[in-house]
């Protein structure tokens, strides 16, 4: 079947992935492979804008690669690589910066938010982050970028940079990427309040053992209004029930929906059932991950091959870019 075009997406190397990463991004990465030529990048250079201690950077990159592959990324057809292994992206970043007004960069809401988050580390790379992101996208002649609605302004900014470059240098060397609005599921952490994330330690890792997973699930907050076992609950406000609807069989979801409301089952039973269903769903992933982890050279070969294929595209793009600028 003919592909609809080329997709690009990248993610910062945060190590072992959790349920929020999977439901919010990775499952979309896997599904897009059926219809698009996919280019997926672990953006290690981007990570440097917010971290000062890089001791875990290499391991975090490896762990993320393991999880992507175990989840279903198919390296035979999908280009999967590490950002810094394609140095052309840094050259394009520099050239694109020449057509990007500084005022627009500093006015971006994401930049202002980063300043609030890390007031003592407002570095040059942080300001230029959107330009490097644009270079990531257009270097590979990307047709489509899958994003949630909150990320749409980033892609529109990338489109502006492309238009500015093509207009200034009277060229069509760079492709203006289109947005593919993707429904991004916001996954709450075990606290039931904040978005699942490692920084809040409210996450459940995909690669955790069944015992570790059950322990974390049993810590999950359920209906806050349900105090006693005999109190009726409200599944509509229960984060555990939300997860049941994703990972549990429909007949069990229907049963919990009824029995919780009339106190037929308690929260511990509800969580125990969810832990069992989650572990069952993750069995194939964990088996594949263990198989890959036993062959780290194979994982590295996949990343090296991905970088080689990505560079083939990147070098052609940069030839066109240099000719458009008329660099000697």
N, C-alpha and C positions, 0 to 999 in steps of 0.2 A: 504494500500500500504506500502510495506517495505521501511524503511528509508535508505538513502544512507550512513549514518554515523552520527557522532556527530559534530556539529558546536559550536565554542565558539567565542564570541565577547564581548568586554567591552567598556564602555565609561565613561568619567569623569563626575561627577554630576555638570552640568552647569545651572541647573534650567530649566525654561520654554524653550522648544525647538523652533527653528525657521525653516523657509523654507529650509535653507541650511542643517540643521541637518536632516530634513525629506528626502530631495532628495538625500543627500549624504550617509545616513546610515539607517535611520529608515525604509524606504520603502523596503530596502534590507533585514532587519531583519524580516519583516513581510513575505516577499516572500519566504525566506529560510525555513520557518516553514513547507511548503508543502512537501519538499523533505528530510529534515534533522531533527534529534533530536537536538533541539537548547538549548544552555545554554547562557543566556545573563546576564551580570553583570554590575552593577553600581559601578565603581571602586573608592570608596571614599578614600582609602589609597593612591592611585596614586595621587589624588588631593592634598595631603599634601605636595608634592614635590615642588609645585609652589605657594601655597597660605599660607599666615601667619595668616590671619583673617578667622577663621572657623565659625563665628557666623551664616552664612547662609548655612552652609554645610548640615545640616539636612533638611532644607526646600528645598534646591536645589535638594536634592536626591528625596524627595517626589514629587516635581514638575516634575522631569524627569520621574519618575515611572508613574505618571498620563499620561504623553504624550505618553509614549511607549504603555501603555495599551489601551489608546483611539485610537491610530493609528492602533491597530490590533494585538498586542502581545497576544497570547492565553495561559494564565497561566496554564490551565488544561494539556496542552501537553508540553509547553515550561518552562524550569527552568529559572526563573527571580529572581535575588536576589542582595543583597548588599555585596560587596567584604569583608568588615570587619566582616560580620556575619559568615564567614567560616574561623576561625582562622588557619586552617591547611595550608592555603596559605602562612602565614608568616613563618611557620616552613619549608615548602618546599623552600621558597625563601632563607632562611638561608643555607640550605643544598646545594642548587644549586650554591650558591655563592662560595662554596669551590672548584668548578671545573671551575670557570669563571675567566680568566685572567683579572687583573685590566687594563692592557694596552689596551685590546680590548674595554673595556667599555669607557675609556676616549678618544679613537680614533673614536668612533661613531659620524657621522655627527650630529645626533640629540642632543647628549650631548653638542657638541660644539655650536650648535645653542642656546640651553638653557642657556649656559654660557653668550652668547651675550645678550640674552633677560633679564636675571636676574643676573647680575654680583655680586650683593650683597647678593645673596641667593643660593650659590652653595653648597648644602647640600649632605650628604652621601646618602640619599634616591634618589636624582637626579642621582647620579652616578649609583646606583643599579637598577634604574627604569627598564631597559630591563630584569634584572633577575627576578624581581617581575612579569613582564609581562609574562615571560616564565612560571613561577610558576602558574599564572592564567590559562594559556592554558593547560599545561600538567597535572595539578592536576585532571582535569575532563576527562582524556583519550581522548582528542580532536583529531578528525581525520582531520578536515578541519577548516581553519581560513580564513574568507573572508576579503580581503584587496584590497586597490587600489594599483596601480603600485608603488607609492611613499613609501608605507609601506612594500614592499616586503623585503627590507634588514632587517627589524625588525624580520620577521618570519624566515628568513634564520639564523639570529643570535640565535634565540630560538632553531632551529634545531641543531645548533652547540653545544649548551649547553646540549641538550638531548644526542647527540652522545658522548660527553665527559663524562657525568654521566654514561651512560650505559657501556662505554668502561672501565672506571676506576673501576667500581664495578661489572663488568662482569654480567650484567643483561639486561633484556628487560623490566624492570619495567615501563619505561617511553616511551610513544608513540611519535614518531617524527611527528609533525603535517605537513600537506600538505597545500599549499596555494591555495585558490580559488580566482583567479583574478576577481575582481568585478569592473565594470565600475562605477567609482565615479564621479558624476556630480559636477563640480565646479560651485557653485552658487554665482554670484556676488551680492553684497549688493546694497542698494538703491542708492549708489553713482555711481554705474556702473563701478567701477574700482577695488576695493578690494574685496576679498572673504567675503561673508556675515558672520558677527560675532558680538557678543555682545560688545567686547572690542572696536570696532570702531563705535558702535551704528548705524550700517547700516543694521540692521536685521528687519525681519517681523515675529513676534511670531505667532505660530500656534494657540495659545489660546487667541489671542487678540480679542477684540470685532469687529464686522463688521465695526463700525465707526472708530476705531483705525486703522484697516487694511487699510481702504480707505485713511485715512490721510497719512499713511506711503507710500502707493502706489503712491499717488499724488506727493510725494517728490522724486520719482525715476527719475534718470537721463535717458533721452532717447538719440536720435541721437544728439551728441554734435555739429554737423555741421548744424543742423536745427535751425535757429534763429527765423524766423517769421512763423506764421501759414500758410502762402501761399508758404513757401519753401517746395519743395519735400523732403521727408525723405528717409532714408536707413534702412529698418528693419534688415538687415544683421548685423548691428553694434549696434542695440538697445537692451538693456537688458530687457526692458519691452516686446518686441516681443518674445524674448527667453522664457520668462515666459508664454506668451500667448500659445506658442506651447505645453506647458506642461498642462496647466489648462483650456484652452478654446476649444470650439467645433471646428472641422476642418474647417467647412464652414466660421466661423468667422475669423479664422487664415488666410484663403485664402483671405478673403475680405480685412483684414488689410494689408496683404502683397501687394495687388494691390493699395489700396486707399492711403496708406501712401506714396508710391513712387510718386504718382501724386498729392499729397497734398489734396486728397479727404477727409481725416480726419486729425484732429490735434492731437498733443501729449496728450492733456488733455483728449480728448475723448478716445484715445487709452488706457490711464491709468485708466479711469473710467470704461471702459469695462473690463479690466483685474481685477480690484478690485471686480467687481460684480461676475465674474466667479470664482475668488479665494475664495471669501466668500461662494459661492454656493458649491464649492468642499469641503470646510472645515466644512460645517454645520453638517454632521454626526460625525466628529471628536469632534467638540465642544460640541455636545449634549451628547456624550458618556463621555467626560471628566467631564462635569458638573455633570453627574450622579455618576461618581466615586468619584469626589471631595466631594460630599454630604455624602459619606460613607468612611471616611478616615480609619476606622478600617478594612474595607474590603481590602483596598490597603495594609495596614500593614500586614494583614493575608496572602495576596498573596506573599509578600516579605519574610515573616517568613517561609511560606511553601516552597518557592523556596530555601531558605537557608538550610532548613532541608533536602530537596532532594539533594541539591548540596553536603552537608556534608556526605551523605551516600556514594556518589562516592568518595569524597575526603578522607574519612577515610580508604577506601579500598586501594586507591592509596598509602597513607602514610604507611600503613602496609607493602606493597610491598617494598617501598623505604627504610624503616627502616631495613627490613630483608636483602635487598641488601647491605646496608652499614654495616650490622652486629652490629647495635647499641644494647647495652645491655638493 
